Amino acid sequence: MDSPTATSSAPSFPTPARRDEAPAVEVQGVNHFYGQGELRKQVLFDNQLRLYPGEIVIMTGPSGSGKTTLLTLIGALRTVQEGGLKVRGEELRGRTSAELVEVRKGIGFIFQAHNLFGSLTAYQNVRMSLELNRFPSAEIHDRAVKILTRLGLDKRIYYKPQQLSGGQRQRVAIARALSSSPKLILADEPTAALDKQSGRDVVNLLQEIAQAEKSTILLVTHDNRILDVADRIVNMVDGRIISDVVVGETAEKCEFLRNCSLFAEITPSTLAEIADRTARETRAAGEEIVRQGDPGDKFYVIRRGSVEVEQESKGQKRIVATLKTGDFFGEAALIKEQPRNATVRALEELELYSLGKEDFKQVQDQSATFTEQLRKVLFVRQ
């Protein structure tokens, strides 16, 4: 029975609302390849993306999906091979190495590797960045001290990297990237080495900069703790951006799904991907959501309300279960590729999250944990 107990090609997705201002970053049909000749392999496929001033966008997806490659193309760290890529109105394709260096000067980079100068103190690392960006001498000291203090390093300003912990070195690297208030900030797992409070301090600072300076911030991350600061979540799978959604609803879905037994052990990146793929549906009291004998085309999680599960055998009908908020149904027909083995009917006004058959299979393929949890559910329900 379909859950009678508690607990290909890229799909199209809605384009974010149009903005009156010009995009800070515009990616149009970008493809990218590694290697030469017979070893040449395509890693990015026809990607489209616009980022606007003052916007924080999170990019998520499985490891090896192309997120960092796209990030480094936007940051002018790689040469654009195919397609168009504009940063603050400047087309990067066809630019010389010297011209790309100039573009990079206006970008704040935060990478997992700290890339700090070991012979310089935290203060000197940040100061050097300000000097390279030609800040007035009178401002440099105050800006460096202020940003390091803001990130909780006021007692370690004059420490060298080898005297700092991994998390402290990461905060120095973040301070260096943000010290000049760049209009574009690119970050690859900026909170990965940080504890909960330090990570929160960093994302709060990013949020302040986005609002005060109208800076555009693109974060590649698997950290589910920071979804709440983003305006949008972009999800990339196998070199393709497959969704681009407003984060408010995605964060709400993630928070809800995380509290459901089936999703409790799912990684943050997979959870965000599932949230991106789910649709919200409403049903009236008495309405049939699935009917026994019909083909299985969706998996459902109950967002609000309750349903009854009815089975018919030899002309006799009986209610075998009542499901409520947080319960799920519909997985058996999708996994076994058999007709629905029960009718599920709304007992009251109902809100559901639904996942289509193809999306359900893709999530299964990409998440061994999700598949294992489903196997356990099916075993219990035999």
C-alpha positions in Angstrom: 0.0 0.0 0.0 1.2 3.5 -0.7 2.5 4.8 2.7 -0.4 3.9 5.0 1.6 4.9 8.1 3.1 8.0 9.5 6.1 9.4 8.9 16.7 13.4 -18.5 16.3 16.7 -19.6 16.3 19.6 -17.2 12.8 20.8 -16.2 11.6 24.3 -17.0 11.5 26.6 -14.0 10.0 30.1 -13.4 12.2 33.1 -14.2 12.8 35.4 -11.2 10.7 38.6 -11.4 12.0 41.2 -13.8 14.0 44.0 -12.3 14.2 47.6 -13.4 18.0 47.8 -12.9 20.5 46.1 -15.2 21.8 42.8 -13.9 25.2 42.8 -12.2 25.9 39.4 -13.8 24.4 38.0 -16.9 25.1 34.4 -18.0 23.8 33.5 -21.5 24.1 30.1 -23.0 27.5 29.3 -21.3 29.1 26.0 -22.1 32.5 24.9 -20.8 34.9 22.1 -21.6 37.9 20.5 -19.9 40.7 18.8 -21.8 41.7 18.6 -25.5 41.0 16.2 -28.4 39.6 12.9 -27.4 39.9 13.8 -23.7 37.7 16.9 -24.2 34.7 16.7 -21.8 31.8 19.2 -21.5 31.1 20.2 -17.9 28.7 23.1 -18.4 25.7 23.0 -20.7 23.8 26.1 -22.0 23.5 27.9 -18.6 21.4 31.0 -18.2 21.5 33.2 -15.1 21.0 36.8 -14.0 22.1 38.3 -10.7 21.0 41.7 -9.6 22.4 44.5 -7.4 21.8 44.0 -3.8 20.8 40.3 -4.2 22.1 37.3 -2.3 21.9 34.1 -4.4 22.8 30.6 -3.1 24.0 28.0 -5.7 23.6 24.4 -4.6 23.8 21.0 -6.1 25.7 17.7 -5.9 29.5 17.7 -5.8 31.0 17.7 -9.3 27.9 19.4 -10.8 29.8 22.4 -12.1 29.0 25.0 -9.5 32.7 26.0 -8.8 33.4 26.1 -12.6 30.6 28.5 -13.2 31.6 30.6 -10.2 35.2 30.9 -11.4 34.0 31.9 -14.9 31.9 34.7 -13.4 34.9 35.7 -11.4 37.1 36.1 -14.5 39.4 33.3 -13.2 38.7 31.2 -16.3 38.3 32.2 -19.9 34.8 32.0 -21.3 34.8 29.5 -24.1 31.2 29.5 -25.4 28.2 31.8 -24.7 28.1 35.2 -23.2 29.0 36.4 -19.7 28.7 40.0 -18.6 29.9 41.3 -15.2 28.6 44.8 -14.4 27.9 45.4 -18.0 31.3 44.2 -19.3 31.4 41.2 -21.6 34.1 38.8 -20.5 34.3 36.5 -23.5 37.2 37.5 -25.7 39.0 39.6 -23.0 42.8 39.4 -22.7 44.5 38.1 -19.6 45.4 41.7 -18.5 41.8 42.8 -19.0 40.5 39.9 -16.9 42.9 40.9 -14.1 41.3 44.4 -14.0 37.8 42.8 -13.8 39.0 40.7 -10.9 40.1 43.7 -8.9 36.4 44.7 -8.5 35.4 41.3 -7.1 35.6 39.9 -3.6 36.6 36.2 -3.6 36.0 33.8 -0.7 37.3 30.3 -1.3 37.7 27.2 0.9 41.5 27.5 0.6 42.4 30.6 2.6 45.3 31.7 0.4 46.6 33.9 3.1 50.2 35.2 3.1 51.9 33.2 5.9 54.5 35.9 6.6 51.8 38.6 7.1 49.5 39.1 10.1 45.8 39.1 9.8 45.8 42.9 9.7 48.5 43.0 7.0 46.6 40.5 4.8 43.6 42.7 4.9 45.6 45.9 4.6 47.3 44.6 1.5 44.0 44.0 -0.2 42.9 47.6 0.5 46.2 49.0 -0.8 45.8 47.0 -4.0 42.3 48.5 -4.4 43.9 52.0 -4.0 42.0 53.0 -0.9 43.2 56.3 0.7 45.9 55.7 3.2 43.9 57.5 5.9 41.1 55.0 5.6 43.0 51.8 5.3 43.9 51.2 9.0 40.3 51.9 10.3 38.7 49.7 7.6 41.0 46.7 8.2 40.5 46.9 12.0 36.8 47.4 11.7 36.2 44.4 9.5 38.4 42.0 11.5 36.7 43.1 14.7 33.3 42.6 13.1 34.3 39.0 12.4 35.4 38.4 16.0 39.1 38.7 15.4 39.8 41.8 17.5 42.2 39.9 19.8 44.0 38.3 16.9 44.5 41.2 14.5 48.3 40.9 14.7 48.5 37.1 14.6 50.0 35.3 11.6 48.0 32.5 9.9 50.0 29.7 11.6 48.9 31.1 15.0 45.2 30.9 14.0 42.8 28.0 13.9 41.3 26.9 10.6 38.1 28.8 11.3 40.0 32.0 12.3 42.0 31.8 9.1 38.8 31.5 7.1 37.4 34.6 8.8 40.6 36.5 7.9 40.1 35.5 4.3 36.5 36.7 4.4 37.6 40.0 6.0 40.1 40.5 3.2 37.5 39.8 0.6 34.9 42.1 2.1 37.2 45.0 3.3 36.9 47.0 0.1 33.1 46.6 -0.1 33.2 45.1 -3.6 30.1 45.3 -5.8 30.3 41.6 -6.6 31.2 38.9 -4.0 31.8 35.3 -5.0 32.1 32.7 -2.2 32.7 29.0 -2.4 31.6 27.2 0.8 32.4 30.3 3.0 31.0 28.9 6.2 32.2 25.3 5.8 35.0 25.7 8.4 33.0 27.8 10.8 31.0 27.0 13.9 27.3 28.0 14.0 27.9 31.4 15.6 30.8 32.4 13.4 28.9 31.2 10.3 26.0 33.4 11.4 28.2 36.4 11.9 29.6 36.0 8.4 26.2 35.7 6.6 24.8 38.6 8.7 27.7 40.7 7.5 27.1 39.6 3.9 23.5 40.6 4.3 24.4 44.0 5.6 26.8 44.6 2.7 24.2 43.6 0.1 21.7 46.0 1.6 24.0 48.9 2.3 26.3 48.7 -0.7 23.9 47.1 -3.2 26.5 44.4 -3.7 25.7 41.3 -5.5 26.6 38.1 -3.6 26.8 34.6 -5.1 27.4 31.8 -2.6 28.1 28.2 -3.5 27.2 26.2 -0.4 25.8 23.0 1.1 25.2 24.8 4.4 21.5 24.6 5.1 21.9 27.0 8.1 22.3 30.0 5.9 19.4 29.6 3.5 17.4 32.3 5.3 19.7 35.1 4.1 19.3 34.4 0.4 16.9 36.0 -2.0 17.1 33.0 -4.5 18.4 29.5 -4.6 19.9 28.2 -7.9 20.3 24.5 -8.2 22.8 22.9 -10.6 22.9 19.2 -11.6 25.3 17.7 -14.1 26.5 21.0 -15.4 23.0 22.5 -15.9 21.1 25.0 -13.9 17.8 23.1 -13.4 16.0 25.5 -11.0 16.1 29.2 -10.0 13.6 29.9 -7.2 12.7 32.5 -4.6 14.4 31.3 -1.4 11.5 32.1 1.0 9.4 29.2 -0.2 12.4 26.9 -0.6 13.6 27.6 2.9 10.1 27.0 4.2 9.9 23.7 2.4 13.4 22.7 3.6 12.4 23.5 7.2 9.2 21.5 6.9 10.7 18.5 5.1 13.7 18.3 7.6 11.2 17.5 10.4 9.6 14.6 8.5 11.1 11.2 9.3 11.8 10.3 5.7 14.0 13.4 5.2 15.6 13.6 8.6 19.0 12.1 7.5 19.1 13.7 4.0 22.0 16.1 3.3 21.3 19.8 3.1 22.1 20.0 -0.6 19.8 17.1 -1.4 17.1 18.5 0.8 17.3 21.9 -1.0 17.1 20.1 -4.3 14.0 18.1 -3.3 12.5 21.4 -2.1 13.2 23.0 -5.4 11.5 20.2 -7.3 8.4 20.0 -5.2 5.1 21.8 -6.0 2.5 23.0 -3.5 -1.0 21.7 -4.1 -4.3 22.3 -2.3 -7.3 19.9 -2.2 -10.8 20.3 -0.9 -12.3 18.1 1.8 -13.6 14.9 0.3 -11.5 15.1 -2.9 -9.6 12.0 -4.1 -5.8 12.6 -4.4 -5.0 9.2 -5.8 -7.3 6.4 -6.8 -6.7 2.7 -6.5 -5.8 1.1 -9.8 -4.6 4.4 -11.4 -0.9 4.7 -12.6 1.4 6.3 -10.0 2.6 9.7 -11.2 3.4 11.6 -8.0 4.8 11.3 -4.5 3.1 13.4 -1.7 4.0 14.9 1.7 1.1 16.3 3.7 1.8 20.0 4.5 -1.4 20.6 6.4 -4.5 18.6 7.0 -5.3 14.9 7.0 -6.3 12.1 4.6 -7.9 8.6 4.9 -6.4 5.6 3.0 -9.0 3.2 1.6 -8.4 -0.2 0.1 -10.8 -2.3 -1.9 -10.5 -6.1 -2.2 -13.1 -8.5 -3.6 -15.7 -5.7 -3.7 -15.2 -4.8 0.0 -13.8 -1.4 1.0 -12.1 -0.6 4.2 -10.2 2.3 5.7 -6.7 1.1 6.5 -5.0 4.3 7.7 -5.4 8.0 8.5 -2.4 10.2 7.6 -1.8 13.7 8.9 0.7 16.6 8.7 4.2 15.4 8.0 3.1 12.0 6.7 3.7 10.9 3.1 2.2 8.6 0.5 2.5 7.5 -3.1 6.0 6.1 -3.1 5.2 2.4 -3.5 3.6 2.8 -7.0 6.6 4.9 -8.2 9.2 2.5 -6.8 7.5 -0.7 -7.9 6.1 0.9 -11.1 2.7 -0.7 -10.3 -0.8 0.8 -10.2 -1.9 2.6 -7.0 -2.9 0.0 -4.4 -5.1 2.3 -2.4 -7.4 5.4 -2.7 -6.3 8.4 -0.7 -9.0 11.0 0.1 -8.8 14.4 1.9 -10.7 14.5 5.2 -10.5 18.3 5.3 -9.0 21.2 3.3 -5.6 19.9 2.5 -2.1 21.3 1.5 0.4 19.0 -0.1 3.9 19.0 -1.4 4.2 16.8 -4.5 7.1 15.4 -6.4 6.6 14.2 -10.0 7.6 10.8 -11.1 10.7 11.8 -13.0 11.9 14.2 -10.3 11.3 11.5 -7.7 13.5 9.0 -9.7 16.2 11.6 -10.1 16.3 12.3 -6.4 16.5 8.5 -5.8 19.4 8.2 -8.2 21.3 11.1 -6.7 20.8 10.3 -3.0 21.7 6.9 -1.6 20.4 8.0 1.8 17.0 8.9 0.4 16.8 5.5 -1.4 17.8 3.7 1.8 15.1 5.5 3.8 12.5 4.5 1.2 13.6 0.9 1.4 13.2 0.9 5.2 9.7 2.4 4.8 8.7 -0.3 2.2 10.1 -3.1 4.4 8.0 -2.0 7.4 4.9 -1.6 5.3 5.0 -5.1 3.7 
